[in-house]
Amino acid sequence: MENTSAQQVEQSQREYFRVTDNIPEETWYWAALASIGLSALLRLMGRDTWSIFVGQWPPTFLLFGLYHKLIRPGR
């Protein structure tokens, strides 16, 4: 049973890197900055609920970039 779980994790990680290896590292940081700007714009437009929703994206983008940099430092 543990072997199947480990295989699923390994397969998920391979799939993640298959997709993200083609994305430049800076893209994650720019996406975080863009979502902060979009959140501020939505707030100014009075769309408070959407502003909060979009404002929660930057940590996710930064974590994707950090994870990719830590796991694949040579790329």
N, CA, C and O of each residue as an XYZ file, in Angstrom:
300
protein
N       0.813     -1.193      0.000
C       0.000      0.000      0.000
C       0.861      1.263      0.000
O       0.562      2.225     -0.708
N       1.936      1.256      0.801
C       2.811      2.420      0.871
C       3.515      2.650     -0.458
O       3.750      3.793     -0.848
N       3.847      1.585     -1.145
C       4.525      1.693     -2.423
C       3.641      2.413     -3.440
O       4.134      3.237     -4.210
N       2.355      2.113     -3.451
C       1.428      2.766     -4.370
C       1.346      4.253     -4.067
O       1.332      5.072     -4.986
N       1.292      4.609     -2.797
C       1.237      6.017     -2.402
C       2.507      6.740     -2.829
O       2.440      7.857     -3.341
N       3.648      6.124     -2.627
C       4.923      6.718     -3.018
C       4.989      6.891     -4.535
O       5.503      7.896     -5.027
N       4.473      5.923     -5.265
C       4.448      6.019     -6.720
C       3.549      7.161     -7.179
O       3.877      7.859     -8.138
N       2.422      7.357     -6.505
C       1.522      8.450     -6.851
C       2.174      9.800     -6.587
O       2.036     10.727     -7.385
N       2.878      9.911     -5.479
C       3.581     11.155     -5.160
C       4.649     11.424     -6.207
O       4.780     12.545     -6.698
N       5.408     10.399     -6.545
C       6.460     10.547     -7.544
C       5.889     10.941     -8.900
O       6.450     11.791     -9.591
N       4.786     10.330     -9.278
C       4.136     10.652    -10.551
C       3.621     12.093    -10.541
O       3.745     12.799    -11.542
N       3.047     12.531     -9.428
C       2.556     13.909     -9.312
C       3.694     14.901     -9.420
O       3.569     15.936    -10.076
N       4.815     14.581     -8.770
C       5.970     15.469     -8.823
C       6.541     15.534    -10.236
O       6.908     16.615    -10.697
N       6.624     14.409    -10.928
C       7.105     14.401    -12.314
C       6.208     15.260    -13.205
O       6.697     16.012    -14.048
N       4.901     15.143    -13.014
C       3.947     15.918    -13.811
C       4.089     17.414    -13.514
O       4.055     18.235    -14.431
N       4.248     17.766    -12.238
C       4.441     19.170    -11.849
C       5.669     19.743    -12.550
O       5.603     20.826    -13.131
N       6.788     19.021    -12.500
C       8.011     19.522    -13.114
C       7.940     19.498    -14.632
O       8.582     20.321    -15.285
N       7.188     18.588    -15.206
C       7.020     18.577    -16.661
C       6.400     19.892    -17.119
O       6.777     20.442    -18.153
N       5.455     20.382    -16.346
C       4.788     21.633    -16.688
C       5.646     22.837    -16.311
O       5.826     23.745    -17.122
N       6.173     22.853    -15.097
C       6.849     24.048    -14.591
C       8.280     24.226    -15.087
O       8.814     25.332    -14.996
N       8.910     23.201    -15.599
C      10.271     23.361    -16.118
C      10.309     24.331    -17.298
O      11.352     24.922    -17.579
N       9.198     24.496    -17.980
C       9.135     25.393    -19.132
C       8.802     26.829    -18.746
O       8.783     27.710    -19.606
N       8.540     27.075    -17.475
C       8.183     28.412    -16.999
C       9.421     29.044    -16.365
O       9.992     28.478    -15.432
N       9.843     30.212    -16.860
C      11.000     30.871    -16.250
C      10.725     31.207    -14.779
O       9.593     31.512    -14.403
N      11.759     31.146    -13.970
C      11.625     31.364    -12.526
C      11.017     32.732    -12.201
O      10.216     32.857    -11.274
N      11.401     33.748    -12.965
C      10.913     35.100    -12.707
C       9.410     35.227    -12.900
O       8.782     36.117    -12.327
N       8.836     34.350    -13.697
C       7.405     34.408    -13.973
C       6.593     34.296    -12.693
O       5.576     34.975    -12.548
N       7.025     33.448    -11.756
C       6.280     33.292    -10.498
C       6.272     34.588     -9.699
O       5.260     34.943     -9.095
N       7.394     35.293     -9.696
C       7.493     36.541     -8.946
C       6.685     37.648     -9.617
O       6.037     38.442     -8.936
N       6.720     37.706    -10.937
C       5.911     38.687    -11.647
C       4.420     38.407    -11.467
O       3.617     39.333    -11.352
N       4.060     37.134    -11.443
C       2.648     36.782    -11.214
C       2.202     37.236     -9.826
O       1.078     37.709     -9.658
N       3.073     37.094     -8.837
C       2.748     37.549     -7.482
C       2.562     39.065     -7.469
O       1.598     39.568     -6.893
N       3.479     39.788     -8.099
C       3.355     41.249     -8.150
C       2.106     41.684     -8.916
O       1.412     42.614     -8.505
N       1.828     41.019    -10.013
C       0.636     41.353    -10.797
C      -0.636     41.110     -9.994
O      -1.576     41.901    -10.075
N      -0.679     40.038     -9.225
C      -1.887     39.763     -8.446
C      -2.054     40.777     -7.308
O      -3.177     41.101     -6.923
N      -0.935     41.277     -6.771
C      -1.026     42.339     -5.767
C      -1.606     43.601     -6.404
O      -2.484     44.247     -5.831
N      -1.110     43.945     -7.586
C      -1.637     45.110     -8.296
C      -3.098     44.957     -8.663
O      -3.886     45.892     -8.523
N      -3.457     43.775     -9.133
C      -4.852     43.519     -9.489
C      -5.749     43.596     -8.264
O      -6.864     44.114     -8.337
N      -5.276     43.094     -7.164
C      -6.033     43.160     -5.919
C      -6.264     44.614     -5.497
O      -7.364     44.980     -5.083
N      -5.220     45.436     -5.604
C      -5.350     46.853     -5.264
C      -6.329     47.554     -6.201
O      -7.138     48.372     -5.762
N      -6.254     47.237     -7.478
C      -7.168     47.825     -8.455
C      -8.618     47.434     -8.150
O      -9.518     48.274     -8.179
N      -8.824     46.169     -7.862
C     -10.179     45.715     -7.525
C     -10.697     46.418     -6.271
O     -11.878     46.751     -6.182
N      -9.818     46.637     -5.320
C     -10.202     47.335     -4.087
C     -10.634     48.770     -4.400
O     -11.637     49.257     -3.878
N      -9.862     49.435     -5.259
C     -10.205     50.804     -5.647
C     -11.516     50.872     -6.415
O     -12.221     51.881     -6.368
N     -11.838     49.796     -7.121
C     -13.087     49.736     -7.883
C     -14.280     49.357     -7.005
O     -15.417     49.321     -7.474
N     -14.013     49.073     -5.728
C     -15.093     48.719     -4.816
C     -15.480     47.249     -4.842
O     -16.510     46.874     -4.283
N     -14.687     46.427     -5.469
C     -14.951     44.983     -5.542
C     -14.189     44.300     -4.413
O     -13.223     43.576     -4.653
N     -14.627     44.535     -3.188
C     -13.880     44.086     -2.007
C     -13.736     42.568     -1.926
O     -12.659     42.072     -1.595
N     -14.789     41.831     -2.217
C     -14.715     40.372     -2.131
C     -13.698     39.818     -3.127
O     -12.885     38.963     -2.777
N     -13.745     40.305     -4.363
C     -12.790     39.859     -5.374
C     -11.374     40.303     -5.027
O     -10.405     39.588     -5.283
N     -11.270     41.490     -4.442
C      -9.961     42.002     -4.034
C      -9.309     41.074     -3.012
O      -8.120     40.772     -3.110
N     -10.074     40.635     -2.053
C      -9.550     39.718     -1.040
C      -9.171     38.380     -1.672
O      -8.126     37.809     -1.359
N     -10.028     37.890     -2.561
C      -9.765     36.626     -3.230
C      -8.448     36.677     -4.015
O      -7.593     35.804     -3.864
N      -8.296     37.699     -4.845
C      -7.084     37.834     -5.659
C      -5.877     38.149     -4.767
O      -4.755     37.752     -5.080
N      -6.104     38.854     -3.667
C      -5.024     39.190     -2.751
C      -4.423     37.987     -2.046
O      -3.357     38.095     -1.441
N      -5.078     36.866     -2.114
C      -4.550     35.646     -1.507
C      -3.689     34.832     -2.470
O      -3.127     33.810     -2.075
N      -3.579     35.257     -3.699
C      -2.784     34.539     -4.687
C      -1.282     34.704     -4.542
O      -0.565     33.729     -4.768
N      -0.750     35.875     -4.179
C       0.716     36.047     -4.173
C       1.492     34.995     -3.383
O       2.509     34.510     -3.880
N       1.064     34.621     -2.177
C       1.845     33.591     -1.476
C       1.915     32.273     -2.250
O       2.926     31.572     -2.204
N       0.853     31.949     -2.950
C       0.841     30.707     -3.728
C       1.860     30.781     -4.857
O       2.632     29.844     -5.064
N       1.863     31.892     -5.585
C       2.843     32.049     -6.671
C       4.265     32.018     -6.129
O       5.142     31.384     -6.715
N       4.493     32.700     -5.016
C       5.833     32.720     -4.429
C       6.261     31.336     -3.956
O       7.425     30.961     -4.094
N       5.330     30.585     -3.403
C       5.661     29.224     -2.967
C       5.967     28.313     -4.149
O       6.869     27.479     -4.068
N       5.227     28.460     -5.248
C       5.542     27.683     -6.444
C       6.964     27.989     -6.909
O       7.731     27.075     -7.213
N       7.313     29.265     -6.964
C       8.656     29.659     -7.392
C       9.729     29.158     -6.447
O      10.767     28.662     -6.884
N       9.482     29.285     -5.152
C      10.449     28.832     -4.158
C      10.618     27.316     -4.192
O      11.739     26.812     -4.137
N       9.510     26.595     -4.282
C       9.565     25.137     -4.339
C      10.377     24.689     -5.553
O      11.234     23.810     -5.455
N      10.096     25.302     -6.682
C      10.795     24.921     -7.897
C      12.277     25.242     -7.786
O      13.114     24.474     -8.260
N      12.610     26.375     -7.164
C      14.016     26.761     -7.033
C      14.757     25.837     -6.060
O      15.917     25.499     -6.293
N      14.101     25.431     -4.985
C      14.737     24.560     -4.004
C      14.912     23.135     -4.508
O      15.932     22.500     -4.244
N      13.930     22.638     -5.225
C      13.975     21.257     -5.713
C      14.827     21.129     -6.973
O      15.513     20.124     -7.158
N      14.787     22.125     -7.826
C      15.539     22.103     -9.072
C      16.480     23.305     -9.154
O      16.285     24.161    -10.017
N      17.485     23.400     -8.293
C      18.330     24.605     -8.251
C      19.175     24.823     -9.501
O      19.525     25.962     -9.809
N      19.507     23.775    -10.219
C      20.378     23.916    -11.378
C      19.681     24.345    -12.644
O      20.336     24.549    -13.666
N      18.378     24.488    -12.606
C      17.654     24.817    -13.848
C      17.281     26.254    -13.915
O      16.671     26.689    -14.892
